Amino acid sequence: MGTPDFSVASLSAVLEAGHAAAAVFSQPDRPRGRGLRVTPSPVSAFALSRGIPLYRPETFKGGAQDALLQSIAPDCVVVVVYGRILPRAVLGIPPLGCINVHASLLPRYRGAAPIQRAVAQGERETGVTTMYLSPEMDAGDMIYQESTPIGETDDAGTVHDRLMRMGAGLLVKTLADIERGTAPRIPQDHARATFAPKLKREDARIDWTRPAVAVSAFIRGMSPYPGAFCGLLGEGGGETASLKVFFASATGKSALGDPGRVAAVGPGGIEVCCGDGQTVLLTEVQGPGGRRMTAAAYMRGHAKGFARGHAVDYLGGL
């Protein structure tokens, strides 16, 4: 059971390891892309290409899928970024249990956006966890974990791709040990739990009053999706548009100016003042209605506005 590309890697690894997929469940086809054409999820497309029986139910509530799952009679159900909460009755159907691959080092960052939140919070390390599903979100007994550092040049996209591969490998190991009866069950320390709820647009607004290192981590955590953003002030002081920022780094340099004020512009990008008196260098941006580009390329078309004293506005953040 899964939906995005992250899930495809795990499904592919399970098949390559010699397991048979009795069925695949994924989210219903949704409008996607600029044309909003109704398109299968990546997991659905993969299952269709392999001829695996595919189901795309709208809900599991009220026992809607119980009879179907009992007829499929799976030994084990693997859930990887499915986007559905499985009822208690479903969890009891497979004799070997329902297994989840979660993209964090549980009990930290339970929820729908663990990768973005971990990078945005400036964590130095993250990882993947395999676990037994429970009725409470991401609270089941853990099986295995694998960690990886978060580097200063990592963003949520690079960490996603790394954890996607790690999660697939850890799942294969987990299933092998479940089959042998040697897989551990490690209760989570619920007192240490932190949460990573689904991101809303306003969650990606940059808070320039934070220290430069924190601002840099936040921007990288929102990249490439949903994309951190800030307001642009016009000459009259009002916000005229918004600017998405995909990559930034703390410069270690001090500058005078209120948080959010542009300190300098140049071929390297746009330097912006932060709350600790230091600056961050914005190097990849996207203007309203435009495409993602280097900050230097963006400035070639907007340098006059910045030269007149336009500023990046502080409008709050995560």
HELIX and SHEET records of a PDB file:
HELIX    1   1 ASP A    5  GLU A   16  1                                  12    
HELIX    2   2 PRO A   42  ARG A   50  1                                   9    
HELIX    3   3 LYS A   61  GLY A   63  5                                   3    
HELIX    4   4 ASP A   66  ILE A   72  1                                   7    
HELIX    5   5 ARG A   88  LEU A   91  1                                   4    
HELIX    6   6 PRO A  114  ALA A  120  1                                   7    
HELIX    7   7 ALA A  156  ARG A  180  1                                  25    
HELIX    8   8 HIS A  190  ARG A  192  5                                   3    
HELIX    9   9 ARG A  201  ALA A  204  5                                   4    
HELIX   10  10 ALA A  212  GLY A  221  1                                  10    
HELIX   11  11 ALA A  295  ALA A  307  1                                  13    
SHEET    1   A 2 VAL A  24  PHE A  25  0                                        
SHEET    2   A 2 LEU A  54  TYR A  55  1                                        
SHEET    1   B 2 ARG A  30  ARG A  32  0                                        
SHEET    2   B 2 ARG A  37  THR A  39 -1                                        
SHEET    1   C 4 VAL A  77  VAL A  79  0                                        
SHEET    2   C 4 CYS A  98  HIS A 102  1                                        
SHEET    3   C 4 GLU A 125  TYR A 132 -1                                        
SHEET    4   C 4 MET A 142  PRO A 149 -1                                        
SHEET    1   D 6 VAL A 262  GLY A 266  0                                        
SHEET    2   D 6 GLY A 269  CYS A 273 -1                                        
SHEET    3   D 6 GLN A 278  GLN A 286 -1                                        
SHEET    4   D 6 GLU A 239  SER A 254 -1                                        
SHEET    5   D 6 ALA A 228  LEU A 233 -1                                        
SHEET    6   D 6 VAL A 312  ASP A 313 -1                                        
SHEET    1   E 4 VAL A 262  GLY A 266  0                                        
SHEET    2   E 4 GLY A 269  CYS A 273 -1                                        
SHEET    3   E 4 GLN A 278  GLN A 286 -1                                        
SHEET    4   E 4 MET A 293  THR A 294 -1                                        
END                                                                             
